[in-house]
Amino acid sequence: MNVDLSLSAARLYYENEDDQGLRDLVDAGAQVAMMAPEDFKYCWDNFVYHGGRPFKYWKNVHRNYYSLQQKLDEILWD
């Protein structure tokens, strides 16, 4: 039986023991990525009881996303 697995992380914890586990997942065929700002909005809209309040992006959300994605790429491919 084949399974497709895609993981999106909201943040990274910089512990080296987790790095190999992430690489093992990718080597096994899983897709691993950081949550993009739009992913947070999707989760807010679909999974959070927000009482009708709109989602608000926080300051530097895009810069934070690109920084975390770069760090994840370093973990996975360096």
N, C-alpha and C positions, 0 to 999 in steps of 0.2 A: 504494500500500500504506500503510495506517495502522498506526502503532505507538503503544501506550500506554507511557509511561515514568514511573515513580515512583522518586524518589531520596530516600533517608534518610541524613542525615549524622550522624556521631557527634560531630563538633565543627566549629567554624567558625574559619577563619583570617581575621583582620581586615585583609585587603588589598583596597583599593578596586578594583583591577583585576579581581578576581574577582566583584565585585558585579554588574556589567553582564552577565557570563556567566550568573549565576544568574537574573537578570531575563529574559534572552533565552530560557533554557530554559522558564521559566514562560509567557512570551509565546507560545512554540511549542506549549504544551499540556502540558508535563511537570508532574508534581506533585512539589514539593520540600518536605521537612519535616525536622525534627530527629528523631533516633532517640529514642523514649520509653524510659523505664527498662525497660518490658516487652519492647521490641525487643532490648535488650542480653541479657536473659535468654533470649529465643528464639534468638539467635545462639549463645549459650553452649551451650544445650541441643542445638542442631542442627548446628553447624558446628565446634565446638571439641572437640578431644580433651582432655577434662578428667579422665579417669581416675576418673569417678564422683563427683568433688567437686561439691557443689551450688554454684549461682551465688549470689554474695553482692552485694547492692546496696551501694554505697559511700556514705559520709556525704554528705549534701546532694545526692544524685542527683536528686531531684525538683526542688529549687530550681535546680540547674544546668540541668536540662532546660528549665524554664520560662523561665529567663534566656536561654538560647540560642535558644529558639523565638521569643521576643520580638525578639531581635536579627535573626534571619532575617526575621521579618515586617517589620521596619524596612527591611532591605535590599530586600526584594521589593516593598514597597508604598509606600515614602516617596519 
